[in-house]
């Protein structure tokens, strides 16, 4: 199982502040992901990365941005937080494994950051 | 259009009995399926997975069944324990896919009563 870390675990901030949510993994995984999840709802992919210097937007539109300068680090930034950004943010990584033409890639998640914007 | 659906928002079972959580999907290109367990304010924990070339995979108390013709999978937990009380998400991925993106269901909250 991957060792993947997120900080802070909880964050309460005022509207208009710039924030960065940290995510690091120690397994050398090439692929990393950011999801957003609200209570009772599914996880929505907001960003992903194949590797260093590779970032893509996910299925759910997000005002956040990400960077991937090092394999182990995938921070997410909100330039100006708003109450609509209140949510749980989950980071994940995977090896990108497959068996022939079949995917066998398992994502492992960090503990998440619970963000509240007042 | 939700491609992965968990139609039961909640399930309550007695300790020691079997818990059966269900998941349906619509995309026939999905070829890998996973179950995650999630406690409030924590990240999902990987439980078990199954490839589309199989119809059953077992790991301890957890067994996942896949019925491709019905586009249906289920997670069986036996015997259920109070510590199993959590939200369970099924997820699916499509290959070949450079992203390895997972599509998640809405989750089912399992309560195991002592």
Boltz contact constraints between the chains, C-beta under 6 A:
constraints:
  - contact:
      token1: [A, 31]
      token2: [B, 100]
      max_distance: 6.0
  - contact:
      token1: [A, 42]
      token2: [B, 104]
      max_distance: 6.0
  - contact:
      token1: [A, 42]
      token2: [B, 105]
      max_distance: 6.0
  - contact:
      token1: [A, 42]
      token2: [B, 106]
      max_distance: 6.0
  - contact:
      token1: [A, 43]
      token2: [B, 104]
      max_distance: 6.0
  - contact:
      token1: [A, 45]
      token2: [B, 101]
      max_distance: 6.0
  - contact:
      token1: [A, 48]
      token2: [B, 99]
      max_distance: 6.0
  - contact:
      token1: [A, 90]
      token2: [B, 43]
      max_distance: 6.0
  - contact:
      token1: [A, 94]
      token2: [B, 100]
      max_distance: 6.0
  - contact:
      token1: [A, 96]
      token2: [B, 100]
      max_distance: 6.0
  - contact:
      token1: [A, 102]
      token2: [B, 31]
      max_distance: 6.0
  - contact:
      token1: [A, 102]
      token2: [B, 51]
      max_distance: 6.0
  - contact:
      token1: [A, 102]
      token2: [B, 95]
      max_distance: 6.0
  - contact:
      token1: [A, 103]
      token2: [B, 31]
      max_distance: 6.0
  - contact:
      token1: [A, 103]
      token2: [B, 32]
      max_distance: 6.0
  - contact:
      token1: [A, 103]
      token2: [B, 93]
      max_distance: 6.0
  - contact:
      token1: [A, 103]
      token2: [B, 95]
      max_distance: 6.0
  - contact:
      token1: [A, 105]
      token2: [B, 100]
      max_distance: 6.0
  - contact:
      token1: [A, 106]
      token2: [B, 46]
      max_distance: 6.0
  - contact:
      token1: [A, 107]
      token2: [B, 102]
      max_distance: 6.0
  - contact:
      token1: [A, 109]
      token2: [B, 43]
      max_distance: 6.0
  - contact:
      token1: [A, 109]
      token2: [B, 44]
      max_distance: 6.0
  - contact:
      token1: [A, 110]
      token2: [B, 43]
      max_distance: 6.0
  - contact:
      token1: [A, 111]
      token2: [B, 42]
      max_distance: 6.0
  - contact:
      token1: [A, 111]
      token2: [B, 43]
      max_distance: 6.0
  - contact:
      token1: [A, 112]
      token2: [B, 43]
      max_distance: 6.0
  - contact:
      token1: [A, 114]
      token2: [B, 41]
      max_distance: 6.0
